[in-house]
Amino acid sequence: MAELSVLSGRKFAKEVRRNLAEEIEKISGRPPGLAVVIVGDDPASRVYVSMKEKACGRVGIVSTAVNLDESVSQEELLQEINKLNENPTVDGILCQLPLPAHISADVVASAILPEKDVDGFHPVNVGRLWRGEDGLFPCTPVGIIALLEHHNIKIDGADAVIVGRSNIVGKPMAALLLRESATVSIAHSHTSDLQGLCRKADILIAAVGRPRFITREFVKPGATVIDVGINRTDDGLVGDVDFDNVAPICGAITPVPGGVGPLTIAFLLSNTVKSRTIGVVS
C-alpha cells in the first residue's frame, strides 16, 4: 500500500489566503467588505467570529461585525440584514449560526441577497449549485473539493460516500462531487448496512457530528477519508473519524484539528472576494 498522506487543511488554507491577498492587491478602488452578524453571546460563536475577523485582516478584506442582543426579534434582524444588503461597501454577508430558537435560520438565509450570500445558503444559490451554474456555494464543501484537487486525488469516476445529509455540508458536497463526475451516495441514520456502503467508497466524507464514529470497519483500504466533524470531548477536539484507528489503512486522511476546519474560513474569504470581483446576477 502507498504511504499514508495526511491532508493538511491548515497548510493549504495558508496558500489560499496568500493567493487571495495577492488578488485583493490588484483590485482597483475599495477592498472587499464582509459583514458578520452575530446574535447573542454564544462563546463558540464569538471565538469563530473572531477567527474570521483576523483572517479577513490578513488578506485585506474589511470586516464589520454587527452584534445583536439575543432578545432581538426576527423582524429586527431582517431589518439589519436589509441595511447590509443596501450598503455598497458590503460585498458579503453572513449570519453566524446557531441563532436563537425564535429566529428561523432559513428565513434569515433567504433575506440575504444572493450576490452577497457568502455562506451559499440562499435558495437561489442552492438552485444554481444543483443546476451546474455559477454562484456562491457553501464554504466547507467548496474547500474540500479544492483540497482534493490540490493533492491530485482523482474525483472523476470515483465512488464517493458522504455520511451526513445536512444543508450545510452533506447535500452541497454531493452536488459538487457530481459536478466533478464522481458517483455519489449520501448515507444517514436510516441507511441500511452503513458500514458496507462506506467500505465501497474511494472517497469517504464524514459529516455526522458523532465523535470517532467512523472506524476502520467503515473504510476501504487505500481510500481517501475527509473528516468534517469537530467534536469537543474530554480528550479535546476530535473528529467524526477515529483517526488513529483508521489512518493505518487509508491512502489519505484529514486530521482534526487542522484539516477541514481552516478551509471553511479560507473559502469564506474566497467567496467574499468572488462577490466583490465577479458578482452574481440575481
Residue pairs with C-beta under 8 A, 6 or more apart in sequence:
1 221
1 222
1 249
1 251
2 222
2 251
4 247
4 248
4 250
4 251
4 252
4 253
5 151
5 251
5 252
5 253
6 247
6 252
6 253
6 254
6 255
7 147
7 151
7 224
7 226
7 252
7 253
7 254
7 255
7 259
8 255
8 258
8 259
9 143
9 147
9 254
9 258
9 259
9 260
9 261
9 262
9 263
10 258
10 259
10 262
12 146
12 147
12 150
12 262
12 263
12 266
13 143
13 262
13 263
13 265
13 266
14 262
16 146
16 263
16 266
16 267
16 269
16 270
17 55
17 58
17 59
17 266
17 269
20 59
20 266
20 269
20 270
20 273
21 58
21 59
21 60
23 273
23 277
24 31
24 32
24 59
24 60
24 61
24 273
25 60
27 276
27 277
30 62
30 89
31 60
31 61
31 62
31 276
32 60
32 61
32 62
32 91
32 92
32 272
32 273
32 275
32 276
32 277
33 61
33 62
33 63
33 64
33 87
33 89
33 90
33 91
33 92
33 272
33 276
34 52
34 56
34 61
34 62
34 63
34 64
34 90
34 91
34 92
34 93
34 94
34 118
34 268
34 269
34 272
35 63
35 64
35 65
35 66
35 84
35 87
35 90
35 92
35 93
35 94
36 49
36 52
36 53
36 63
36 64
36 65
36 66
36 94
36 95
36 96
37 66
37 68
37 77
37 80
37 81
37 84
37 93
37 94
37 95
37 96
38 45
38 46
38 49
38 65
38 66
38 67
38 68
38 95
38 96
39 68
39 69
39 70
39 72
39 77
39 95
39 96
39 99
39 100
39 103
40 68
40 69
40 70
40 100
41 70
42 98
45 96
45 97
45 98
48 96
49 65
49 96
51 265
52 63
52 265
52 268
53 63
53 65
55 265
55 266
55 268
55 269
56 62
56 63
56 269
56 272
57 63
59 269
61 269
61 272
61 273
62 89
64 90
66 80
66 84
68 76
68 77
68 80
70 100
72 103
73 102
74 102
74 103
74 104
74 107
74 108
77 95
77 103
77 108
78 107
78 108
78 111
81 93
81 95
81 108
81 111
81 112
82 111
84 90
84 93
84 112
84 116
85 93
85 111
85 112
85 113
85 116
90 116
91 116
91 272
91 275
91 276
92 116
92 117
92 118
92 268
92 271
92 272
92 275
92 276
93 112
93 113
93 116
93 117
93 118
94 112
94 118
94 119
94 268
95 105
95 108
95 109
95 112
95 119
97 105
98 105
99 105
99 108
109 117
109 119
109 121
109 122
109 123
110 122
110 123
112 119
112 121
112 122
113 122
113 282
114 122
114 124
114 125
114 135
114 136
114 280
114 282
115 136
115 275
115 279
115 280
115 281
115 282
116 275
117 124
117 125
117 136
118 136
118 139
118 268
118 271
118 272
118 275
119 136
119 138
119 139
119 268
119 271
120 126
120 129
120 135
120 136
120 137
120 138
120 139
120 142
120 172
120 271
121 138
121 167
121 168
124 135
124 282
125 135
125 136
125 137
125 280
126 167
126 172
128 134
128 135
128 137
128 280
129 135
129 137
129 172
129 175
129 176
130 175
132 179
134 280
135 280
136 271
136 274
136 275
136 280
137 172
137 176
137 271
138 168
138 169
138 172
139 263
139 264
139 265
139 267
139 268
139 270
139 271
140 168
140 169
140 173
140 228
140 260
140 263
140 264
140 267
141 169
141 172
141 173
141 175
141 176
142 176
142 267
142 270
142 271
143 260
143 263
143 264
143 266
143 267
144 173
144 176
144 205
144 226
144 228
144 260
144 263
145 155
145 176
145 177
145 180
146 263
146 267
147 226
147 254
147 260
147 263
148 155
148 203
148 224
148 226
149 155
151 252
153 203
153 224
153 252
154 202
155 177
155 180
155 181
155 182
155 203
156 180
156 181
156 182
157 181
157 182
157 183
158 182
158 183
158 202
158 203
159 182
159 183
159 185
159 200
159 201
159 202
159 203
160 177
160 182
160 183
160 184
160 185
160 201
160 202
160 203
160 204
160 205
161 184
161 185
161 186
161 187
161 197
161 198
161 200
161 201
161 203
161 204
161 205
162 169
162 170
162 173
162 174
162 177
162 184
162 185
162 186
162 187
162 205
162 207
163 187
163 188
163 194
163 198
163 204
163 205
163 206
163 207
163 208
163 213
163 214
163 240
164 170
164 186
164 187
164 188
164 205
164 206
164 207
164 208
164 209
164 228
165 171
165 186
165 188
166 207
169 207
169 228
170 186
170 188
170 207
171 186
173 205
173 207
174 184
174 186
177 184
177 203
178 184
182 203
185 197
185 201
187 194
187 197
187 198
191 197
194 218
195 217
195 218
198 204
198 214
198 218
198 219
198 220
199 217
199 218
199 219
199 220
200 220
201 219
201 220
201 223
202 220
202 223
202 224
203 223
203 224
203 226
204 214
204 218
204 219
204 220
204 223
204 224
204 225
204 226
205 225
205 226
205 228
206 213
206 214
206 225
206 226
206 227
206 228
206 229
206 239
206 240
206 241
207 228
207 229
207 240
208 214
208 229
208 240
209 229
209 231
209 240
210 229
210 231
210 240
211 229
211 231
211 233
211 238
211 239
211 240
212 238
212 239
212 240
212 241
212 242
212 243
212 245
213 229
213 240
213 241
213 242
214 225
214 227
214 240
214 241
214 242
214 246
215 242
215 245
215 246
216 242
216 245
216 246
216 248
216 249
218 246
219 225
219 246
219 249
219 250
221 249
222 249
222 250
222 251
223 250
223 251
224 250
224 251
224 252
224 253
225 241
225 246
225 250
225 252
225 253
225 254
226 253
226 254
226 259
226 260
227 239
227 240
227 241
227 243
227 253
227 254
227 255
227 256
227 259
227 260
228 239
228 240
228 260
229 238
229 239
229 240
229 241
229 256
230 237
230 239
230 256
230 257
230 261
231 237
231 238
231 239
231 240
237 256
237 257
238 256
239 254
239 255
239 256
239 259
241 253
241 256
243 253
243 255
243 256
246 253
247 253
254 260
